[in-house]
Amino acid sequence: MRYTTGKDSVLQNTRRDVGMPVPLPLQELKQKGAPDEALSLLQPGDSGVFRFQVDSLIKPKSGQPVPPFLRRGGNVVLMYVATTGKLIDQAEAQAMQPELQKRAMAAQMKQRMASPEFKKQMEEQKAAQAKALATPEAQAQFKKDDAVLQDYIKKNNLTMQKTASGIYYQVLKPGTGAKPTSGQTVSVNYSGTLLSGKEFDSSAKAGKPIDFPIGQGAVIPGWDEGIALLNKGSRAILLIPSPLAYGTRGAGADIPANSPLKFEVELVDVQ
């Protein structure tokens, strides 16, 4: 489905932004001349183009004036629709929602990253993080955590690689897909434990992978860096020093301050 103004400015494009058919419920018709009526005219497999006067779409529903950008666009909205070859029921539509939400989040992230304001915000965030990690206190904690992590690796007979920042990682099962790049949305199965073995969180509790945009500060720095090292489909162990995890603040009652953490992760998908 694609919506444009009368002057061809694209308002929405599900083929571009989501890349898969979007389920739309057929509602009881309460307003003539609205998109619901247009959709009711189509049979499975049909395509159509519908033209609406903006005034008739907005005012009856909201009582608000037409936005200026739509006025400038000719006061007209065009709806281009291509339907699939079959109708689906509510259960099938519901089953599609997790994938639709993940794809929509990836599209929104891509649009957000294109703005100069966002780029400036990310530069400032990275500069602040680098400054915090360079303090004598943080460097001393890195040194302390590294000794603890090396001891843990030796005692557990792990074969790990170390990044320049101090993260240790071991790929348990190589993936065959591409590595994610900054701004892409990744789906990750994980379990997180203290080095004592006490689990503090896992995706199994939610019954699904966690989705987040990588490299954007949505998760701890150790995840932004560590997950980016993996190919899609990989399973790995990450050992993260506390300054790249929850630092001096810890996280609630489960993660004490200055705790190095262990994560077992699987990079399920990259959008």
JOMOLIN-V251188 format. One record per pair of residues at least 24 apart in sequence whose C-alpha atoms are under 7 Angstrom apart, sorted by the first residue. I is the first residue (numbers start at 1). GAP is how many residues later the second one is. Records with the same first field share a line. If there is no record, write none. Layout:
I=GAP + GAP
This chain:
1=79 + 80 + 81
2=77 + 78 + 79
3=74 + 75 + 76 + 77
4=73 + 74 + 75
5=65 + 68 + 69 + 71 + 72 + 73
6=67 + 68 + 69 + 70 + 71 + 72
7=66 + 67
17=87 + 90
18=82 + 85 + 86
23=70
44=39 + 40 + 41 + 42 + 43
45=38 + 39 + 40
46=36 + 37
47=34 + 35 + 36
48=32 + 33 + 34
49=29 + 30 + 31 + 32
50=28 + 29 + 30
51=25 + 26 + 27 + 28
52=24 + 25 + 26
53=24
103=168
106=78 + 79 + 165
109=74
110=73
133=110
138=105
142=99 + 101
145=96 + 115
146=95
166=75
167=72 + 73 + 74
168=70 + 71 + 72
169=67 + 68 + 69 + 70
170=66 + 67 + 68
171=63 + 64 + 65 + 66
172=63 + 64
173=61 + 62 + 63
174=59 + 60 + 61
175=56 + 57 + 58 + 59
176=55 + 56 + 57
177=54 + 55 + 56
178=53 + 54
179=49 + 50 + 51 + 52 + 53
180=48 + 90
181=47
182=32 + 33
183=30 + 31 + 32 + 33
184=29 + 30 + 86 + 87
185=26 + 27 + 28 + 29 + 85 + 86
186=25 + 26 + 27 + 28 + 83 + 84 + 85
187=24 + 25 + 80 + 81 + 82 + 83
188=77 + 78 + 79 + 80
189=76 + 77 + 78 + 79
190=73 + 74 + 75 + 76
191=72 + 73 + 74
192=70 + 71 + 72
193=68 + 69 + 70
194=67 + 68
195=66 + 67
200=54
220=24 + 25
221=24
232=35 + 36 + 37 + 38
233=33 + 34 + 35
234=32 + 33
235=30 + 31 + 32
236=28 + 29 + 30
237=26 + 27 + 28
238=24 + 25 + 26
239=24
